[in-house]
């Protein structure tokens, strides 16, 4: 995991100059490098997320499962007859 964090940190630092060139000097080639770097960042972030989830799940597998709390059964609303759902006719004066 520490290795991935180092990769992440290095990637972000390596993009700093291209961000400055793109935003401050309007260098479109630097913008292309920024987009490429951001895609690498996205892929690395997904890799780290997967690794963290797998580590978390394997650590949870070592522990005995806690008994699940029983939920109270949901009450079903009684369906009103179709005639009862209609609005009452307006009263005549």
N, C-alpha and C positions, 0 to 999 in steps of 0.2 A: 504494500500500500504506500509506503514511504517513497518508493521508486516512482509511483504514479504521481504523487504530489510534487515531486521534483520535476517531473516532465511537464506537469501543468504550470508550475511556476516559471520554468524556463521558456515555455511556449509563450506565455503572456508577456514576459520581459522581451522576448525576441520580436514581438509585434509592435512594441512601443515606438520605434523609429518610423515604421511604416504608417502607423496611425498619425503621427505628427506630420509626415510628408503628405499624406492624403488630405487631412483636415486643414492644415495650416498653409500648405503650398499647392493644394489642388493637383497633386501628382496622381494621375489616374492609374499608372502602373503600380504605385504603392497601394491603391485601393484594391487592385486585383490580388496583391499579396495579402492584404488584410482579410479579404473574403476567403482566400485559401486557408489562412491561419485560423480563422474563425470556424471553418469546417473541421479542421483538425482538432480544435478545441472542443467542438461539439462531440466528435467521435470519442475523444479521450474522456470527456465528461460521462458519456454513456458507458464506457468501459469501467470507469470508477464506480458509477452507480450500480452496475451489475455485480462488481466485485464486493461492494459493501453489502448489497442485498444477499448475496450468496454467503458471505461471512456471517451475517446476522441470522440467516436461516439455519446454517449449520450449527451455530452456537445455541439456537433455540431447540434444535433436535436433541441436544445432549441433556436438556432439562426435561423432567416428566411433565406431561401436559396437565395443565390445571383443569379441573372439572368445569365444564361450561355451565353458566348460570341459565336456569330455565326461564324462558320468557313466558309471561302470562298469555294465555290464548287470546287472540284478538276477538273482540266482540263484533259480531256482524250486525249491521243495521238492518232492521226488518224492512223489507221492501213494501212500500205502500201500494195499494191497489191502483191501477191506472186511473180509475175514476176519481180517486182522492187527490191525484196529482193535478187535476185541472183546476183552474182558478174558478171561483164561484162567479156566476153571471152577475153583471152589474144590476143594481136595483133600479127599478123605474120610479120616477117621481110622480 
